[in-house]
Amino acid sequence: MHSGDFFFGICYDGGMKRLHVPARTAICLLFFASVGIFSSCSRAMGYSVLLWDYPEAALQDGTIVPVYIRSNISHVYVIGIPGTKEKVELPLWQLSEPQSMRRTRALAARYAACRHRYARVKNDGLPIHAEASNVSRNVYRLRKDEVVKLLYEGQGQPVMVGQNVALEGTWFYVLTTEGTRGWCFSYNLAQFETDASGNPVSVESGGEEPAAADTVFERLAEGVWYPEEYRPLIAAGTIDLTQIDASFYFKIDRGQKAVVMRTAEIDGRWPYDDVTKRADDSYQFDGSPVVVTVHSDDFIVVRSTDVSGRPQDRAFIRIAESVDALIAAERARRSALYAALCAAATSYRSAAYGTLLFAADGSFEWRGYDSLVPSLIPRQAGAAGVVEMQYIVSRSLARQYDGVLTFRFNRAADGAVSFLYSLKDNGLRLEDASGMTLNGAIVTGQGLSPLVLFFEKQNR
């Protein structure tokens, strides 16, 4: 968490709606905020300089952005996109350490001379040094054609050939995509600049890409493409966190001349030499096994070959929304639902099915459920466990149910019991979900003749 005023809120498309809540609700919400599950819309913890282009939002290096959250677990910052209400996650290495605006502006001024300047490595094994000296300790070995960001120029020890001849070049403080920083001599660096899309302003020798007049290719090379399976989930407003993953995508890395495809089945990165256009708006990435066919502005098919040489086709789409923002909003929605259960009552009691208590840390206590053993709850499952919201209800069922509660009992190896639930003014309604119909993690139908449980609210 960061310093500053603390308040609770729910984000909507980058905005924030304040919640005026009693003390119990505040305790519930405070827990979720502390572990990073509940979305935060509070003020910036500081400001950072973007060190590497973020073409998905047309942001170039050198841009100053507000930073809201730092996650040492995920190794990301949550930043705001200037001029919008959108927030996205970026790796820690891609930004300077958050500071005051005054100090961040001073840092940006230091980097200004090398703004938009990158370099491609000419030789394999080129070292990055701890100091601007060829005899200084090596901190990293660069690969041929790897791209580094030039942060600023510095004075250093001349690099000599023989005893009396100094190589032409300059020492630069550089950044790699793995987050390594250090000093590199420019003699074996091919420097170039990038535009707002993250593309080199001019193509270097060793193969030409399609001319800028090829608008189909330019559109293809812009930003990131996501698996086609995401389309119906987003259209239906059901963000299944088991199926939507921001790390699954296809993109063309024009800076390093490589195509990248990451899915549940494949994690591939293929360098290419040239790009050859075919008559059917297909593009062969020469030197790689990848061919991309553009069917429309937002739909492509990527063909690659597996280890046995068999072709594999995968469809990708362009998504207007930020996938990271969609995932964050869904997590916040689930957190808010659970927080409402904690706040609505001290406990929930049923004469037939016992007493339920929900704690802010996601744990529960359920006593007196003997009539549900062993038909629903395993024997000797114990009275405690944790509650999960791993399933979501389809739009058609959302009119009847708030969601699905899965109770995992501590003493039962397979003691997970799920219920469709709805929070009422006077209590909590649970419906046995063991016979529910699933599409991934989305509940599309109820079971046949399910058992229904009702618990009255109990407050001190």
C-alpha positions as CSV (number, residue, x, y, z in Angstrom):
1,M,0.0,0.0,0.0
2,H,1.2,3.6,-0.5
3,S,0.9,6.6,1.7
4,G,-1.8,9.3,1.5
5,D,-5.5,9.4,2.3
6,F,-7.3,6.1,2.4
7,F,-10.8,5.5,1.2
8,F,-12.8,2.7,-0.2
9,G,-14.2,2.7,-3.7
10,I,-15.2,0.6,-6.7
11,C,-13.6,1.3,-10.1
12,Y,-15.9,1.6,-13.1
13,D,-14.0,2.0,-16.4
14,G,-11.2,3.9,-14.7
15,G,-13.6,6.0,-12.5
16,M,-14.5,5.7,-8.9
17,K,-17.7,5.5,-6.9
18,R,-17.3,6.2,-3.1
19,L,-18.9,3.8,-0.7
20,H,-20.1,5.1,2.7
21,V,-19.9,2.0,4.9
22,P,-20.2,1.0,8.6
23,A,-17.2,-0.2,10.6
24,R,-17.7,-3.9,9.8
25,T,-17.7,-3.3,6.1
26,A,-14.6,-1.1,6.4
27,I,-12.8,-3.9,8.1
28,C,-13.7,-6.3,5.3
29,L,-12.7,-3.9,2.6
30,L,-9.4,-3.0,4.4
31,F,-8.3,-6.6,4.3
32,F,-8.8,-7.0,0.6
33,A,-7.1,-3.7,-0.2
34,S,-4.1,-4.8,2.0
35,V,-3.5,-8.0,-0.1
36,G,-4.1,-6.3,-3.4
37,I,-7.3,-8.2,-4.2
38,F,-9.6,-5.2,-3.9
39,S,-9.0,-2.6,-6.6
40,S,-7.6,0.7,-5.4
41,C,-8.5,4.1,-6.9
42,S,-6.6,6.2,-4.4
43,R,-4.1,9.0,-5.2
44,A,-0.8,8.3,-6.9
45,M,2.1,7.1,-4.7
46,G,4.5,9.0,-6.9
47,Y,5.5,9.6,-10.5
48,S,7.9,7.6,-12.8
49,V,9.6,8.0,-16.1
50,L,8.6,5.4,-18.7
51,L,11.9,3.9,-19.7
52,W,10.7,1.7,-22.6
53,D,8.0,2.4,-25.1
54,Y,4.5,1.1,-24.3
55,P,3.0,1.0,-27.8
56,E,-0.4,-0.5,-26.6
57,A,-1.2,3.0,-25.3
58,A,1.0,5.0,-27.8
59,L,3.3,6.0,-24.9
60,Q,7.0,6.6,-25.7
61,D,9.9,6.4,-23.4
62,G,10.5,9.6,-21.5
63,T,6.8,10.0,-20.7
64,I,6.0,10.9,-17.0
65,V,3.2,8.7,-15.6
66,P,1.5,8.5,-12.2
67,V,2.1,5.3,-10.2
68,Y,-0.6,4.0,-7.9
69,I,0.5,0.5,-6.7
70,R,3.7,-1.4,-6.6
71,S,3.4,-5.2,-6.4
72,N,6.6,-7.0,-5.2
73,I,4.8,-10.3,-5.7
74,S,3.9,-9.8,-9.4
75,H,6.9,-7.4,-10.0
76,V,4.6,-4.8,-11.6
77,Y,3.6,-1.2,-11.1
78,V,0.0,-0.1,-11.7
79,I,0.2,3.2,-13.6
80,G,-2.3,5.7,-15.0
81,I,-2.3,6.4,-18.8
82,P,-2.0,10.2,-19.1
83,G,-5.0,12.0,-20.4
84,T,-7.3,9.0,-19.6
85,K,-8.8,7.3,-16.6
86,E,-7.3,3.9,-17.6
87,K,-4.9,2.1,-15.4
88,V,-2.5,-0.7,-16.5
89,E,0.2,-3.0,-15.1
90,L,3.8,-2.6,-16.3
91,P,6.9,-4.5,-15.2
92,L,9.0,-2.8,-12.6
93,W,12.0,-2.6,-14.9
94,Q,10.0,-0.5,-17.5
95,L,9.7,2.5,-15.1
96,S,12.0,4.5,-12.9
97,E,11.5,4.4,-9.1
98,P,8.4,6.5,-8.2
99,Q,9.3,9.9,-6.8
100,S,7.8,13.3,-6.4
101,M,6.9,15.1,-9.6
102,R,9.8,17.5,-9.2
103,R,12.4,14.8,-8.9
104,T,10.8,12.8,-11.7
105,R,11.0,15.8,-14.0
106,A,14.7,16.2,-13.2
107,L,15.2,12.5,-14.1
108,A,13.3,12.9,-17.3
109,A,15.5,15.8,-18.2
110,R,18.6,13.7,-17.7
111,Y,17.2,11.1,-20.1
112,A,16.0,13.6,-22.6
113,A,19.0,13.5,-24.9
114,C,18.4,9.8,-25.6
115,R,14.7,9.9,-25.7
116,H,13.3,7.4,-28.3
117,R,16.8,6.1,-28.9
118,Y,17.5,2.4,-28.9
119,A,20.2,0.1,-30.3
120,R,20.4,-3.3,-31.8
121,V,23.5,-5.4,-30.9
122,K,25.8,-6.3,-33.8
123,N,27.8,-9.1,-32.1
124,D,26.9,-12.0,-29.8
125,G,28.3,-11.7,-26.3
126,L,28.7,-7.9,-26.2
127,P,29.2,-7.1,-22.5
128,I,27.4,-4.6,-20.3
129,H,29.7,-3.3,-17.6
130,A,29.1,-2.1,-14.1
131,E,31.2,1.0,-14.9
132,A,32.1,2.9,-18.1
133,S,35.3,0.9,-18.5
134,N,36.1,-2.1,-20.6
135,V,37.9,-3.6,-17.6
136,S,35.0,-3.1,-15.3
137,R,32.9,-6.1,-14.0
138,N,30.5,-7.6,-16.6
139,V,26.9,-7.6,-15.4
140,Y,25.3,-9.0,-18.6
141,R,26.2,-10.5,-22.0
142,L,24.0,-9.3,-24.9
143,R,22.9,-11.6,-27.7
144,K,23.2,-10.7,-31.4
145,D,20.2,-8.6,-32.5
146,E,19.1,-8.0,-29.0
147,V,17.7,-4.5,-28.5
148,V,18.6,-2.2,-25.6
149,K,17.4,1.2,-24.6
150,L,19.9,4.0,-24.5
151,L,19.2,6.0,-21.3
152,Y,22.0,8.5,-21.3
153,E,25.5,9.1,-22.5
154,G,28.5,9.2,-20.2
155,Q,32.2,9.8,-19.9
156,G,34.3,6.7,-19.7
157,Q,37.6,5.0,-20.3
158,P,38.6,4.8,-24.0
159,V,38.3,1.3,-25.5
160,M,41.7,0.5,-27.1
161,V,42.6,-1.6,-30.1
162,G,46.2,-2.7,-29.6
163,Q,48.2,-0.3,-27.5
164,N,47.6,3.1,-29.1
165,V,44.4,3.0,-31.2
166,A,41.1,4.0,-29.6
167,L,37.8,2.6,-31.0
168,E,35.3,5.2,-32.2
169,G,32.3,5.3,-30.0
170,T,30.6,6.5,-26.9
171,W,29.7,4.9,-23.5
172,F,26.0,4.7,-22.9
173,Y,24.1,3.7,-19.8
174,V,21.6,1.1,-21.2
175,L,18.6,-0.9,-20.2
176,T,17.7,-4.5,-21.3
177,T,14.2,-6.1,-21.5
178,E,15.2,-8.2,-18.6
179,G,15.7,-5.1,-16.5
180,T,19.5,-5.1,-16.4
181,R,21.2,-1.7,-16.4
182,G,24.8,-0.9,-17.0
183,W,27.4,0.7,-19.4
184,C,27.9,-0.4,-23.0
185,F,30.3,1.0,-25.6
186,S,28.5,2.0,-28.8
187,Y,31.0,0.6,-31.4
188,N,29.0,-2.6,-31.7
189,L,25.6,-1.0,-31.4
190,A,23.4,-0.1,-34.4
191,Q,21.4,2.9,-33.1
192,F,17.9,3.8,-34.2
193,E,14.8,5.8,-33.0
194,T,11.2,4.7,-32.5
195,D,7.9,6.3,-33.2
196,A,4.7,6.3,-31.1
197,S,3.9,2.8,-32.1
198,G,7.2,1.5,-30.9
199,N,8.4,0.8,-34.4
200,P,11.9,1.8,-35.7
201,V,11.8,5.1,-37.7
202,S,14.0,3.5,-40.3
203,V,14.6,-0.2,-41.0
204,E,18.2,-1.4,-40.6
205,S,20.1,-3.4,-43.1
206,G,19.6,-7.2,-43.2
207,G,16.1,-7.4,-44.7
208,E,13.3,-5.0,-45.5
209,E,9.8,-5.0,-44.1
210,P,6.8,-4.1,-46.2
211,A,6.7,-0.4,-47.2
212,A,4.7,2.0,-45.0
213,A,2.1,2.2,-47.8
214,D,1.0,-1.3,-46.9
215,T,-1.7,-0.3,-44.4
216,V,-2.7,-3.9,-43.9
217,F,0.7,-4.8,-42.5
218,E,0.9,-1.6,-40.5
219,R,-2.4,-2.5,-38.8
220,L,-1.2,-6.1,-38.2
221,A,2.0,-4.9,-36.6
222,E,0.3,-2.5,-34.3
223,G,-0.1,-3.5,-30.6
224,V,-1.0,-6.9,-29.3
225,W,-3.5,-9.6,-30.6
226,Y,-5.3,-11.9,-28.1
227,P,-6.7,-15.4,-28.5
228,E,-10.0,-15.5,-30.4
229,E,-11.7,-17.4,-27.5
230,Y,-11.7,-14.2,-25.5
231,R,-14.3,-12.5,-27.8
232,P,-17.5,-14.3,-26.6
233,L,-16.5,-13.9,-22.9
234,I,-15.9,-10.2,-23.2
235,A,-19.1,-9.8,-25.3
236,A,-21.1,-11.6,-22.7
237,G,-19.6,-9.6,-19.9
238,T,-18.4,-12.8,-18.2
239,I,-14.7,-12.5,-17.4
240,D,-13.6,-16.1,-16.7
241,L,-10.2,-15.7,-15.0
242,T,-9.4,-19.3,-15.8
243,Q,-9.5,-18.6,-19.5
244,I,-8.5,-14.9,-19.9
245,D,-4.8,-14.3,-19.4
246,A,-3.0,-11.1,-20.4
247,S,0.2,-13.1,-20.9
248,F,-1.4,-15.0,-23.9
249,Y,-1.0,-13.0,-27.1
250,F,0.5,-12.6,-30.5
251,K,2.6,-9.6,-31.5
252,I,5.3,-8.5,-34.0
253,D,8.4,-7.1,-32.3
254,R,9.7,-4.9,-35.1
255,G,12.4,-3.5,-32.9
256,Q,14.1,-7.0,-32.5
257,K,12.6,-8.4,-35.8
258,A,10.8,-11.3,-34.2
259,V,7.3,-12.6,-34.0
260,V,6.0,-13.7,-30.5
261,M,3.2,-16.1,-29.8
262,R,2.2,-17.2,-26.3
263,T,-0.8,-19.4,-25.5
264,A,-1.6,-22.2,-23.1
265,E,-0.1,-24.7,-25.6
266,I,2.9,-22.7,-27.1
267,D,5.5,-20.2,-26.0
268,G,7.4,-19.2,-29.1
269,R,9.6,-16.4,-30.3
270,W,10.9,-16.6,-33.8
271,P,13.4,-14.1,-35.3
272,Y,12.8,-13.2,-39.0
273,D,14.8,-11.8,-41.8
274,D,12.3,-10.3,-44.2
275,V,8.5,-10.1,-44.6
276,T,7.0,-11.3,-47.8
277,K,3.5,-10.3,-48.7
278,R,1.2,-12.8,-50.6
279,A,-1.8,-11.9,-52.7
280,D,-4.3,-13.0,-50.1
281,D,-3.2,-10.5,-47.4
282,S,-1.0,-13.2,-45.9
283,Y,2.5,-12.4,-44.7
284,Q,5.4,-14.9,-44.6
285,F,8.0,-14.0,-42.0
286,D,11.1,-15.3,-43.8
287,G,13.5,-17.2,-41.7
288,S,10.7,-18.3,-39.3
289,P,7.9,-20.9,-39.5
290,V,5.2,-18.2,-39.2
291,V,2.6,-17.1,-41.7
292,V,-0.1,-14.6,-40.7
293,T,-3.3,-14.1,-42.7
294,V,-5.2,-10.9,-42.1
295,H,-9.0,-11.5,-42.4
296,S,-10.1,-8.2,-41.0
297,D,-9.0,-5.2,-38.9
298,D,-9.6,-7.2,-35.8
299,F,-9.2,-10.9,-36.8
300,I,-6.1,-12.8,-37.9
301,V,-5.0,-16.4,-38.2
302,V,-1.4,-17.3,-37.3
303,R,0.1,-20.5,-38.8
304,S,3.2,-22.0,-37.4
305,T,4.7,-25.5,-37.5
306,D,5.3,-27.8,-34.5
307,V,8.4,-29.9,-33.9
308,S,7.2,-32.6,-36.3
309,G,6.7,-30.0,-39.1
310,R,2.9,-30.2,-39.0
311,P,1.1,-26.8,-39.5
312,Q,-0.9,-25.4,-36.5
313,D,-3.4,-22.5,-37.0
314,R,-4.4,-20.2,-34.2
315,A,-6.9,-17.3,-34.4
316,F,-6.3,-14.0,-32.7
317,I,-8.4,-10.8,-32.3
318,R,-7.8,-7.2,-31.4
319,I,-9.4,-6.1,-28.2
320,A,-10.4,-2.5,-27.7
321,E,-10.3,-2.8,-23.9
322,S,-7.2,-3.4,-21.8
323,V,-7.1,-7.1,-20.8
324,D,-5.3,-6.2,-17.6
325,A,-8.1,-3.7,-16.8
326,L,-10.8,-6.4,-17.5
327,I,-9.1,-8.8,-15.2
328,A,-8.6,-6.2,-12.4
329,A,-12.2,-5.2,-12.7
330,E,-13.4,-8.8,-12.4
331,R,-11.3,-9.4,-9.3
332,A,-12.6,-6.2,-7.7
333,R,-16.2,-7.3,-8.5
334,R,-15.7,-10.6,-6.7
335,S,-14.0,-8.9,-3.8
336,A,-16.8,-6.5,-3.4
337,L,-19.4,-9.3,-3.4
338,Y,-17.6,-11.1,-0.6
339,A,-17.1,-7.9,1.3
340,A,-20.9,-7.4,1.2
341,L,-21.4,-10.9,2.8
342,C,-19.1,-9.9,5.6
343,A,-20.8,-6.6,6.2
344,A,-24.4,-7.7,5.9
345,A,-24.6,-9.7,9.1
346,T,-22.5,-10.9,12.0
347,S,-23.5,-14.4,11.1
348,Y,-26.2,-16.4,9.2
349,R,-28.4,-18.9,11.0
350,S,-30.7,-21.7,9.9
351,A,-32.5,-24.0,12.3
352,A,-32.0,-26.9,9.9
353,Y,-28.5,-26.2,8.5
354,G,-26.6,-24.6,11.2
355,T,-24.7,-21.2,11.6
356,L,-22.4,-19.6,9.0
357,L,-19.8,-16.9,9.8
358,F,-17.7,-15.2,7.1
359,A,-14.4,-13.5,8.0
360,A,-12.7,-10.7,6.2
361,D,-9.6,-12.9,5.5
362,G,-11.7,-15.2,3.3
363,S,-12.2,-17.9,5.9
364,F,-15.5,-19.3,7.2
365,E,-16.9,-21.2,10.1
366,W,-19.9,-23.4,9.6
367,R,-21.4,-25.3,12.6
368,G,-24.5,-27.5,12.9
369,Y,-24.6,-28.7,9.3
370,D,-25.1,-32.4,10.3
371,S,-28.2,-32.7,8.1
372,L,-26.1,-32.1,5.0
373,V,-23.7,-35.0,5.8
374,P,-22.7,-36.9,3.8
375,S,-25.1,-35.9,0.9
376,L,-23.4,-32.6,0.4
377,I,-20.6,-32.2,3.0
378,P,-18.1,-35.0,3.6
379,R,-17.9,-36.6,7.0
380,Q,-15.3,-35.2,9.4
381,A,-14.8,-32.1,7.1
382,G,-14.5,-29.9,10.2
383,A,-16.2,-26.6,10.9
384,A,-13.8,-24.2,9.2
385,G,-12.1,-23.5,5.9
386,V,-11.8,-20.9,3.2
387,V,-14.4,-19.5,0.7
388,E,-13.6,-19.1,-2.9
389,M,-15.4,-17.4,-5.8
390,Q,-13.9,-19.4,-8.6
391,Y,-17.1,-19.6,-10.7
392,I,-19.2,-16.9,-12.2
393,V,-22.9,-17.0,-13.2
394,S,-23.9,-16.3,-16.8
395,R,-26.0,-13.2,-17.6
396,S,-29.2,-15.3,-17.7
397,L,-28.6,-16.6,-14.2
398,A,-27.4,-13.3,-12.8
399,R,-31.0,-12.1,-12.5
400,Q,-31.5,-14.8,-9.8
401,Y,-28.1,-15.2,-8.2
402,D,-25.3,-13.0,-7.0
403,G,-22.7,-15.7,-7.7
404,V,-21.2,-19.0,-6.5
405,L,-19.6,-19.7,-3.1
406,T,-17.2,-22.6,-2.9
407,F,-16.5,-23.8,0.6
408,R,-13.2,-25.7,1.1
409,F,-13.2,-27.5,4.4
410,N,-9.8,-27.7,6.1
411,R,-10.2,-31.4,7.2
412,A,-11.5,-32.8,3.9
413,A,-9.1,-33.6,1.1
414,D,-11.8,-33.1,-1.5
415,G,-14.2,-31.1,0.7
416,A,-15.1,-28.4,-1.8
417,V,-18.8,-27.7,-1.8
418,S,-20.3,-25.1,-4.1
419,F,-23.6,-23.2,-3.8
420,L,-25.3,-20.7,-6.1
421,Y,-26.1,-17.8,-3.7
422,S,-28.2,-14.6,-3.4
423,L,-28.0,-12.1,-0.5
424,K,-31.5,-11.1,0.5
425,D,-32.7,-8.3,2.8
426,N,-33.4,-10.8,5.6
427,G,-30.8,-13.5,4.9
428,L,-28.7,-15.7,2.6
429,R,-30.1,-18.2,0.1
430,L,-27.9,-21.1,-0.9
431,E,-28.7,-23.5,-3.7
432,D,-26.7,-26.8,-4.1
433,A,-24.6,-26.3,-7.3
434,S,-23.2,-29.9,-7.5
435,G,-25.3,-30.5,-10.7
436,M,-24.7,-27.1,-12.3
437,T,-23.8,-26.9,-16.0
438,L,-20.4,-25.3,-16.7
439,N,-18.7,-23.7,-19.7
440,G,-15.2,-23.3,-18.3
441,A,-15.7,-21.5,-15.0
442,I,-19.1,-19.9,-16.1
443,V,-22.3,-21.4,-14.7
444,T,-24.8,-21.7,-17.5
445,G,-27.4,-23.8,-15.9
446,Q,-28.7,-25.1,-12.5
447,G,-28.9,-28.7,-11.4
448,L,-32.1,-30.8,-11.4
449,S,-34.1,-30.4,-8.2
450,P,-31.3,-28.8,-6.2
451,L,-31.5,-28.5,-2.4
452,V,-32.2,-24.9,-1.3
453,L,-30.9,-23.6,2.1
454,F,-31.9,-20.3,3.7
455,F,-30.1,-18.6,6.6
456,E,-31.4,-15.6,8.5
457,K,-29.2,-12.7,9.2
458,Q,-27.9,-12.4,12.8
459,N,-26.6,-9.1,14.1
460,R,-25.4,-8.1,17.6
